[in-house]
Amino acid sequence: MIVDSLVYLGESLHGPSASADDVLRALDAAGIDRAVAVPARPPGYHLGPANDALAAAAAAHPGRLTGLARVDPQQSDAADALGRALDGGLAGLFLHPWEETFRINAPFVDRVVAVAAERGVPVVIAAGYPWLSEGLQVGDLVGRFPETTFVATNGGQINISGLGQTDVELALTDCPNLSLQTAGVYREDFLELVIARYGRERLLFSSHFPLFDPRLEVKRGQWLHLPDDVKADVLGANAARVFGL
């Protein structure tokens, strides 16, 4: 089974939008069995209705879509909003420091992550954005919740080189509860290093559709110079474990 561990669903303020049918067609075209979806940032910036729409789409396609709740931890009701979304059928927490404009290791983020920790659900972080979610900032938050599973997008960084890569490696070393996604990571050697140094369970395939094309992104897992059983973990088994599929 191939699992895309992050796609965006809904109308987007910042880029292309995608309906549930759009996502399913893209999965089928790439030979992907199912996906973990998060709400795109809606033009009206009301995340509650976007979470509700995602929950409805996941319920309508239970074998193919799993949803994560998106909240803005700066909002005073963010913890309650996350609780309602989890009660409504969503399976984890998604935080996007760049689009919501907050620092991922700011103290107020803890109050929403604490809800995820109490519920035993994973937290996915849009990572690698300058000043807001760089590798060591992500590691700082993750280290405060050692019993919670975290996943960082973009291989934990945007540039995939220099000190940014070193910072991600330090975060992975310090935080065994942190894993990375593959979308947009053009350096195959970095993906292979993550597995060789930190373990085969620390890397999850993702496409970030509709921002990227799943037909290309799935190749990042398939082209790894690793045994087939390890590639199978990256392409599906790791996501199935993390998100309880």
Secondary structure, DSSP 8 states (H G I E B T S, - for coil): --EEEEEEEB--SSS--B-HHHHHHHHHHHT--EEEEEE---TT--HHHHHHHHHHHHHHSTTTEEE-EE--TTSTTHHHHHHHHHHTT--SEEE-HHHHT--TTSGGGHHHHHHHHHHT--EEE----TTTS-HHHHHHHHHT-TTS-EEESGGG-SS-SHHHHHHHHHHHHH-TTEEEE-TT---HHHHHHHHHHH-GGGEE----TTTS-HHHHTHHHHT-SS-HHHHHIIIIIHHHHHTT-
